[in-house]
Amino acid sequence: MGASGRQVTLLEAAAQLGGKAGTVVVDDVEVDTGPTVLTMPEVLEDVLSSAGMQLSEHIELRSPAPGFRYLYPDGTVLDVFHHIEDTLQSVQDTLGSDARSDLAEFMEYSQRIWHAAATYFVKGPAPTLPRLLSLRFRDLLEIRHIDALRTMQSAIHAQVRHPHLRTLLARYATYNGSDYRVTPATMNCIAHVELALGGYGIQGGISHMVDVMAEAARRVGVQIRLGARVESILTESGSISGVRTSDGSEFLADTVVSNAEVAHAVHDLLPEDHRSLVRLDGTTERSMSGWTGILRARRRNNDQARVAHTVLFPEVYSEEFSDIFDHDRPPQSPTVYLCAQEACHARIGWLEHEPVFAMSNSPPEPEDGPRDPSVWSTLRQTMHQRLLEHVLIDPDDQWVWGRTPADLAQRFPGSRGALYGASSNDRFSAFKRPPNRSTGVPGLYFASGSAHPGGGMPLAMLSGILAADAALDH
């Protein structure tokens, strides 16, 4: 919007930009505390180019090899690489030629979904049934490839025979915090986005990307104010007139783009008589949350060196989803995800130790308030024990930072700690997600993981692009 000549002021409640892509300093070492993988870098390229900046001149994308290491309970170790051909060879070497053939065919299927879904459900305005029904016949034929009538699980099981490969592909449901047992098979396109298009590290960490985006905003005249928490959205004669911050300052404007959780913006910030005017069909069923922490882990070298990303699966993967979605409790035997920040982002740690980001999926906080904090202590202890048993950490490695879903809920009001807004656990979730332009309150726009097109870094960036485009169009 700034590049289009609009006067833009960015009000950030926290002391630093980035939202969930934050940092913490531990013993003079800065580490990332949020997202760990960048996919779809072309979206970031578009954002920077609007400010006359080229991604390659400001950000070095990294493709560590291997990218991911998957550890299975029977001792199988499967490495996944940046290039799909290398991954297919690794699958053949580890799981056999049939598994390679199945994955190759599944990737063609995943690509078809992505090509069909990207235009109508991701990169354009929020989908509506009338808009889809108005498409040309050949476009409707293309949309049939999104495979919305099956679940991820049924589609994976119909095409992939090896149980380890099934588990790997099912995990992609967690990339938007959903349940692979029920979420539409459309989400199988995530396999194409990561395995075929590639996931990247960023030299210096994800926070470096945040710094570069802030520089892009400043270059086009955006005024950035930190520590400016918006406590109310102002209206006049039914339309947006500005915002008021917690210190009583008022910023008058005919356009407000809210990057907060949509539920918070509507239920807490809008005047009470305007709240019923904004559609919130898809915000009641939250996506997964996560317990996250930073380990100060003894550095390993040579053939013992940590890979960029490690995923330690439990005995029965489906039980994790049952715990979270059926029983509303932290997983009893969690999948543990690790990101070694030196290997992934070249973020150098301490003299003899490296920063390792760790995460376990978990449910968001209940509507009626936070859980007993002891459940998160228990989850951390379970994660720690599993890491020790699989020799992924040393006995004297220490947790130096941690964040619970309750912490996330407090930091991001209205989220209940959910990481990706609403879940995608039914076939109409794309139609229920709040659009980027509020039709009920003129001048109000939404740009976040809780609005269209959804959660995750590239989609959150797309949400901002779509909200800005909608605001400029009106």
C-alpha positions as CSV (number, residue, x, y, z in Angstrom):
1,M,0.0,0.0,0.0
2,G,2.9,2.3,0.7
3,A,4.3,1.6,-2.7
4,S,1.0,2.7,-4.2
5,G,1.3,6.2,-2.6
6,R,-0.9,5.6,0.4
7,Q,0.1,7.1,3.7
8,V,0.6,4.0,5.9
9,T,1.2,3.7,9.6
10,L,2.0,0.3,11.1
11,L,1.1,-0.1,14.7
12,E,2.8,-3.1,16.4
13,A,1.8,-4.0,20.0
14,A,5.1,-5.7,20.8
15,A,8.5,-4.3,21.1
16,Q,9.7,-6.1,18.0
17,L,8.2,-6.9,14.6
18,G,7.5,-10.4,13.3
19,G,4.6,-11.7,15.4
20,K,5.1,-15.4,15.8
21,A,8.4,-15.1,13.9
22,G,10.1,-13.7,17.0
23,T,13.5,-14.0,18.7
24,V,14.9,-14.3,22.2
25,V,18.4,-13.5,23.4
26,V,20.0,-16.1,25.7
27,D,23.5,-15.4,27.1
28,D,24.2,-12.9,24.3
29,V,23.1,-15.3,21.6
30,E,19.9,-14.4,19.6
31,V,17.8,-17.4,18.4
32,D,14.6,-17.7,16.5
33,T,11.5,-18.8,18.4
34,G,9.0,-19.2,15.6
35,P,8.6,-20.6,12.1
36,T,11.6,-22.5,10.8
37,V,11.0,-23.2,7.0
38,L,10.3,-20.8,4.2
39,T,8.3,-22.2,1.3
40,M,7.0,-20.3,-1.8
41,P,9.8,-17.7,-1.7
42,E,8.3,-16.1,-4.8
43,V,5.7,-14.6,-2.5
44,L,8.4,-12.9,-0.5
45,E,10.0,-11.8,-3.8
46,D,6.8,-10.1,-4.8
47,V,6.6,-8.3,-1.5
48,L,10.1,-7.0,-1.7
49,S,9.9,-6.1,-5.4
50,S,7.0,-3.7,-4.6
51,A,9.7,-1.7,-2.7
52,G,12.2,-1.9,-5.5
53,M,14.2,-4.6,-3.7
54,Q,15.4,-8.0,-5.0
55,L,15.3,-11.0,-2.7
56,S,18.6,-12.3,-3.9
57,E,20.4,-9.0,-2.9
58,H,19.1,-9.0,0.7
59,I,18.3,-12.6,1.6
60,E,20.4,-15.8,1.1
61,L,18.2,-18.8,0.8
62,R,19.7,-22.0,2.1
63,S,19.1,-25.6,1.0
64,P,20.9,-27.8,3.5
65,A,21.3,-31.5,2.6
66,P,19.5,-33.4,3.8
67,G,16.7,-31.0,4.7
68,F,14.7,-33.3,6.9
69,R,15.5,-36.5,8.7
70,Y,12.6,-38.7,9.7
71,L,13.1,-41.2,12.6
72,Y,10.6,-44.1,12.9
73,P,10.0,-46.2,16.0
74,D,11.4,-49.4,14.2
75,G,14.8,-47.6,13.8
76,T,14.3,-46.6,10.1
77,V,15.9,-43.3,9.2
78,L,14.6,-41.6,6.1
79,D,16.3,-38.5,4.7
80,V,14.4,-35.9,2.6
81,F,16.2,-33.5,0.3
82,H,15.6,-30.1,-1.3
83,H,15.3,-31.6,-4.8
84,I,12.6,-34.2,-5.4
85,E,14.8,-36.6,-7.4
86,D,17.2,-36.8,-4.4
87,T,14.3,-37.5,-2.1
88,L,13.0,-40.2,-4.5
89,Q,16.4,-41.9,-4.5
90,S,16.6,-41.7,-0.7
91,V,13.1,-43.3,-0.5
92,Q,14.2,-46.1,-2.8
93,D,17.4,-46.7,-0.8
94,T,15.6,-46.8,2.5
95,L,12.1,-48.1,1.8
96,G,12.4,-49.9,-1.6
97,S,11.5,-49.3,-5.2
98,D,7.8,-49.8,-4.7
99,A,7.8,-46.9,-2.2
100,R,9.7,-44.7,-4.7
101,S,7.2,-45.5,-7.4
102,D,4.3,-44.7,-5.0
103,L,5.8,-41.4,-4.0
104,A,6.6,-40.4,-7.6
105,E,2.9,-41.0,-8.5
106,F,1.7,-39.3,-5.4
107,M,3.8,-36.2,-6.2
108,E,2.1,-36.0,-9.7
109,Y,-1.3,-36.2,-7.9
110,S,-0.2,-33.5,-5.4
111,Q,1.0,-31.2,-8.2
112,R,-2.4,-31.5,-9.9
113,I,-4.1,-30.5,-6.7
114,W,-1.8,-27.5,-6.3
115,H,-2.2,-26.2,-9.8
116,A,-6.0,-26.5,-9.5
117,A,-6.2,-25.0,-6.0
118,A,-3.7,-22.2,-6.1
119,T,-5.6,-20.0,-8.5
120,Y,-9.0,-20.3,-7.0
121,F,-8.3,-21.0,-3.3
122,V,-4.9,-19.5,-2.4
123,K,-3.7,-16.7,-4.7
124,G,-7.0,-15.0,-5.5
125,P,-9.8,-13.5,-3.4
126,A,-11.5,-15.7,-0.8
127,P,-13.6,-18.3,-2.6
128,T,-17.4,-18.3,-2.6
129,L,-19.8,-20.8,-4.1
130,P,-21.4,-18.2,-6.4
131,R,-17.9,-17.3,-7.8
132,L,-17.0,-20.9,-8.4
133,L,-20.3,-21.6,-10.1
134,S,-19.7,-18.7,-12.4
135,L,-16.5,-20.1,-13.8
136,R,-16.1,-21.3,-17.3
137,F,-16.6,-25.0,-17.9
138,R,-12.9,-25.7,-18.5
139,D,-12.0,-24.0,-15.2
140,L,-14.6,-26.2,-13.4
141,L,-12.9,-29.2,-15.0
142,E,-9.6,-28.0,-13.6
143,I,-11.1,-27.6,-10.1
144,R,-12.2,-31.3,-10.0
145,H,-8.5,-32.1,-9.3
146,I,-8.6,-30.7,-5.8
147,D,-10.0,-34.0,-4.5
148,A,-12.2,-32.3,-1.9
149,L,-14.5,-35.3,-1.4
150,R,-11.9,-37.6,0.1
151,T,-9.9,-37.1,3.3
152,M,-6.1,-36.8,3.3
153,Q,-5.9,-40.2,5.0
154,S,-8.1,-42.0,2.5
155,A,-6.3,-40.5,-0.5
156,I,-2.9,-41.3,0.9
157,H,-3.8,-44.9,1.8
158,A,-5.3,-45.4,-1.7
159,Q,-2.0,-44.4,-3.4
160,V,0.8,-45.2,-1.0
161,R,1.5,-48.7,0.4
162,H,4.5,-48.2,2.8
163,P,3.4,-47.2,6.3
164,H,6.4,-45.0,6.8
165,L,5.6,-43.0,3.7
166,R,2.0,-42.8,4.7
167,T,3.1,-41.3,8.0
168,L,5.4,-38.8,6.4
169,L,2.7,-37.5,4.0
170,A,0.0,-37.4,6.8
171,R,2.3,-35.1,8.7
172,Y,1.7,-32.3,6.2
173,A,-1.8,-31.8,7.7
174,T,0.0,-30.3,10.7
175,Y,1.4,-27.5,8.4
176,N,-1.9,-25.8,8.8
177,G,-2.7,-27.4,12.1
178,S,-5.3,-29.9,10.9
179,D,-6.3,-33.5,11.3
180,Y,-5.3,-35.7,8.4
181,R,-8.0,-38.2,9.3
182,V,-10.7,-35.8,8.4
183,T,-9.2,-32.8,6.5
184,P,-10.0,-32.8,2.8
185,A,-7.5,-34.5,0.5
186,T,-7.0,-31.0,-1.1
187,M,-4.4,-30.5,1.6
188,N,-2.3,-33.1,0.0
189,C,-1.0,-30.3,-2.2
190,I,1.2,-29.3,0.8
191,A,3.5,-32.3,-0.2
192,H,4.0,-30.6,-3.6
193,V,4.8,-27.2,-2.0
194,E,7.5,-28.6,0.3
195,L,8.9,-31.7,-1.5
196,A,8.7,-30.4,-5.1
197,L,8.9,-26.6,-4.8
198,G,11.3,-26.8,-1.8
199,G,11.6,-25.5,1.7
200,Y,14.4,-23.1,2.5
201,G,16.4,-21.9,5.4
202,I,17.4,-18.2,5.6
203,Q,21.0,-17.1,6.3
204,G,20.9,-15.4,9.7
205,G,17.5,-16.8,10.6
206,I,13.8,-16.1,9.9
207,S,14.2,-12.9,11.9
208,H,16.5,-11.6,9.2
209,M,13.6,-11.9,6.7
210,V,11.5,-9.9,9.1
211,D,14.2,-7.2,9.2
212,V,14.3,-7.1,5.4
213,M,10.6,-6.8,5.1
214,A,10.6,-3.9,7.6
215,E,13.3,-2.2,5.6
216,A,11.1,-2.6,2.5
217,A,8.2,-1.0,4.3
218,R,10.3,1.9,5.4
219,R,11.6,2.4,1.8
220,V,8.1,3.1,0.6
221,G,7.3,5.5,3.4
222,V,5.6,3.3,6.0
223,Q,5.8,4.7,9.5
224,I,6.4,1.9,12.0
225,R,5.5,2.4,15.7
226,L,6.4,-0.4,18.2
227,G,4.7,-0.9,21.5
228,A,1.5,0.6,20.1
229,R,-1.3,-1.8,21.1
230,V,-4.6,-1.1,19.4
231,E,-7.4,-1.3,21.9
232,S,-10.3,-0.2,19.7
233,I,-11.2,0.2,16.0
234,L,-13.1,3.5,15.4
235,T,-16.1,3.9,13.1
236,E,-18.2,6.8,12.0
237,S,-21.5,6.5,10.2
238,G,-20.9,2.7,9.9
239,S,-17.5,3.0,8.2
240,I,-13.9,2.8,9.5
241,S,-12.5,6.1,10.8
242,G,-9.3,4.9,12.5
243,V,-8.0,3.2,15.7
244,R,-7.2,4.1,19.3
245,T,-4.2,2.7,21.1
246,S,-3.8,1.7,24.7
247,D,-2.1,5.1,25.6
248,G,-5.2,7.0,24.3
249,S,-3.6,8.1,21.0
250,E,-6.0,8.1,18.0
251,F,-4.9,7.5,14.4
252,L,-7.5,8.6,11.9
253,A,-7.8,6.6,8.7
254,D,-10.4,5.5,6.2
255,T,-8.7,2.1,5.9
256,V,-7.7,-0.3,8.6
257,V,-5.9,-3.5,7.8
258,S,-5.9,-5.7,10.9
259,N,-3.1,-8.3,11.3
260,A,-4.6,-9.4,14.6
261,E,-6.6,-12.6,15.0
262,V,-9.9,-11.9,13.2
263,A,-11.8,-13.1,16.2
264,H,-10.0,-10.5,18.4
265,A,-10.5,-7.7,15.9
266,V,-14.2,-8.4,15.6
267,H,-15.2,-9.4,19.2
268,D,-12.8,-7.1,21.1
269,L,-11.8,-4.1,19.0
270,L,-14.9,-3.2,16.9
271,P,-17.7,-1.3,18.5
272,E,-20.3,-3.7,19.9
273,D,-23.0,-2.7,17.4
274,H,-20.7,-3.5,14.5
275,R,-19.6,-7.0,15.5
276,S,-22.5,-8.9,14.1
277,L,-21.8,-7.4,10.6
278,V,-18.6,-9.4,10.1
279,R,-18.8,-13.1,9.0
280,L,-16.9,-15.4,11.4
281,D,-18.2,-18.8,10.3
282,G,-14.8,-20.5,10.3
283,T,-13.2,-19.2,13.4
284,T,-14.8,-21.5,16.0
285,E,-12.9,-24.7,15.4
286,R,-9.3,-23.8,16.1
287,S,-6.2,-25.3,14.5
288,M,-3.5,-27.0,16.5
289,S,-1.3,-25.1,18.9
290,G,2.2,-26.2,19.9
291,W,4.5,-26.3,22.9
292,T,7.8,-24.8,21.7
293,G,11.2,-24.5,23.3
294,I,14.9,-23.8,22.7
295,L,17.5,-26.3,23.8
296,R,21.1,-25.3,24.5
297,A,22.5,-28.5,23.0
298,R,26.1,-29.6,22.9
299,R,27.3,-29.1,19.3
300,R,27.9,-32.3,17.3
301,N,30.4,-32.4,14.5
302,N,31.3,-34.5,11.4
303,D,29.1,-37.6,10.9
304,Q,27.3,-36.8,14.2
305,A,26.3,-33.3,13.2
306,R,22.7,-32.4,13.4
307,V,20.7,-32.0,10.2
308,A,18.5,-28.9,9.7
309,H,15.2,-30.6,10.6
310,T,14.6,-33.8,12.5
311,V,11.2,-35.4,13.1
312,L,10.9,-38.2,15.7
313,F,7.7,-40.1,15.2
314,P,5.9,-42.1,18.0
315,E,4.8,-45.7,17.8
316,V,1.3,-44.9,16.6
317,Y,1.1,-41.6,14.8
318,S,-2.7,-41.4,14.7
319,E,-2.9,-41.4,18.5
320,E,-1.4,-37.9,18.5
321,F,-4.3,-36.6,16.5
322,S,-6.8,-38.5,18.6
323,D,-5.4,-36.9,21.7
324,I,-5.5,-33.4,20.3
325,F,-8.8,-33.4,18.4
326,D,-10.8,-36.2,20.0
327,H,-9.7,-35.8,23.7
328,D,-8.6,-32.2,23.7
329,R,-5.3,-33.0,25.5
330,P,-1.6,-32.8,24.8
331,P,-0.4,-35.9,23.1
332,Q,0.6,-38.7,25.4
333,S,3.4,-39.8,23.0
334,P,4.2,-36.7,20.9
335,T,5.9,-36.4,17.7
336,V,9.0,-34.2,18.4
337,Y,10.2,-31.8,15.8
338,L,13.7,-30.2,16.0
339,C,15.3,-27.4,14.0
340,A,19.0,-27.1,14.4
341,Q,19.4,-23.4,13.7
342,E,23.1,-23.6,12.9
343,A,22.5,-26.2,10.2
344,C,19.3,-24.7,8.9
345,H,20.0,-20.9,9.1
346,A,23.7,-20.6,9.9
347,R,22.6,-19.0,13.2
348,I,25.7,-19.6,15.3
349,G,25.2,-20.4,18.9
350,W,27.4,-20.5,22.0
351,L,31.1,-21.6,22.3
352,E,30.3,-25.4,22.7
353,H,26.6,-25.5,22.2
354,E,24.1,-24.8,19.4
355,P,20.5,-23.6,19.6
356,V,17.9,-26.2,18.7
357,F,14.3,-25.3,18.4
358,A,11.9,-28.0,19.5
359,M,8.1,-28.4,19.1
360,S,5.3,-30.7,19.9
361,N,1.8,-30.3,18.5
362,S,-0.9,-29.7,21.0
363,P,-4.5,-28.5,21.3
364,P,-5.3,-24.8,21.6
365,E,-6.5,-23.6,25.0
366,P,-10.2,-24.3,25.9
367,E,-12.7,-21.5,25.4
368,D,-13.4,-21.2,29.1
369,G,-9.8,-20.5,30.0
370,P,-6.2,-22.0,30.2
371,R,-5.4,-25.5,31.3
372,D,-3.6,-26.5,34.4
373,P,0.0,-25.4,33.6
374,S,1.3,-28.8,34.8
375,V,0.2,-30.4,31.6
376,W,2.8,-28.4,29.7
377,S,5.5,-29.3,32.2
378,T,4.6,-33.0,31.7
379,L,4.7,-32.6,27.9
380,R,8.1,-31.0,28.0
381,Q,9.4,-33.8,30.2
382,T,8.0,-36.4,27.8
383,M,9.7,-34.7,24.9
384,H,13.0,-34.5,26.8
385,Q,12.9,-38.1,27.7
386,R,12.1,-39.2,24.1
387,L,15.0,-37.1,22.8
388,L,17.4,-38.6,25.3
389,E,16.2,-42.2,24.5
390,H,17.0,-41.6,20.8
391,V,20.3,-39.9,21.6
392,L,19.2,-36.6,19.9
393,I,20.4,-34.6,22.9
394,D,23.0,-35.1,25.6
395,P,22.0,-35.5,29.3
396,D,23.4,-32.1,30.2
397,D,21.6,-30.2,27.4
398,Q,19.2,-27.6,28.9
399,W,16.0,-25.9,28.0
400,V,16.7,-22.1,27.9
401,W,13.4,-20.9,26.7
402,G,9.8,-22.3,26.3
403,R,6.4,-21.1,25.2
404,T,3.1,-22.9,26.0
405,P,-0.2,-22.6,24.2
406,A,-1.3,-20.4,27.1
407,D,1.6,-18.1,26.4
408,L,0.5,-17.9,22.8
409,A,-3.1,-17.2,23.7
410,Q,-2.0,-14.3,25.9
411,R,0.4,-12.9,23.3
412,F,-2.1,-13.2,20.5
413,P,-5.6,-12.3,21.9
414,G,-8.5,-14.2,20.3
415,S,-6.3,-17.1,19.1
416,R,-6.6,-19.4,22.2
417,G,-3.1,-20.3,21.3
418,A,-3.9,-21.8,17.9
419,L,-1.0,-21.3,15.5
420,Y,-2.9,-21.2,12.2
421,G,-6.3,-19.7,12.8
422,A,-9.2,-22.0,12.0
423,S,-8.5,-25.7,11.2
424,S,-9.2,-27.2,7.8
425,N,-11.0,-30.1,9.2
426,D,-14.0,-30.0,6.8
427,R,-14.4,-29.7,3.1
428,F,-16.0,-26.2,3.3
429,S,-13.2,-24.7,5.5
430,A,-11.9,-22.6,2.6
431,F,-15.4,-21.0,2.2
432,K,-15.7,-20.4,5.9
433,R,-12.4,-18.6,6.5
434,P,-12.9,-14.9,6.9
435,P,-12.2,-13.0,3.6
436,N,-9.7,-10.2,3.4
437,R,-12.3,-7.5,2.9
438,S,-15.1,-7.0,5.4
439,T,-18.3,-6.4,3.5
440,G,-20.1,-5.5,6.7
441,V,-17.8,-2.7,7.8
442,P,-16.5,-0.6,4.9
443,G,-12.8,0.2,5.2
444,L,-11.9,-2.8,7.4
445,Y,-9.6,-5.5,6.0
446,F,-8.0,-8.6,7.5
447,A,-4.5,-9.9,6.8
448,S,-3.3,-12.8,9.0
449,G,-3.1,-16.5,9.3
450,S,-6.6,-16.5,10.6
451,A,-8.0,-14.8,7.4
452,H,-7.9,-16.0,3.8
453,P,-5.9,-17.9,2.5
454,G,-4.7,-19.4,5.9
455,G,-1.8,-20.0,8.2
456,G,1.9,-20.4,7.5
457,M,4.4,-17.8,6.4
458,P,3.8,-17.7,2.7
459,L,0.0,-17.7,3.1
460,A,0.2,-15.0,5.7
461,M,2.2,-12.9,3.3
462,L,-0.4,-13.6,0.6
463,S,-3.1,-12.6,3.0
464,G,-1.4,-9.2,3.3
465,I,-1.0,-8.8,-0.4
466,L,-4.7,-9.7,-1.0
467,A,-5.9,-7.3,1.8
468,A,-3.8,-4.5,0.3
469,D,-5.1,-5.2,-3.2
470,A,-8.6,-5.2,-1.9
471,A,-8.1,-1.9,0.0
472,L,-6.5,-0.2,-3.0
473,D,-9.4,-1.4,-5.3
474,H,-11.9,0.2,-3.0
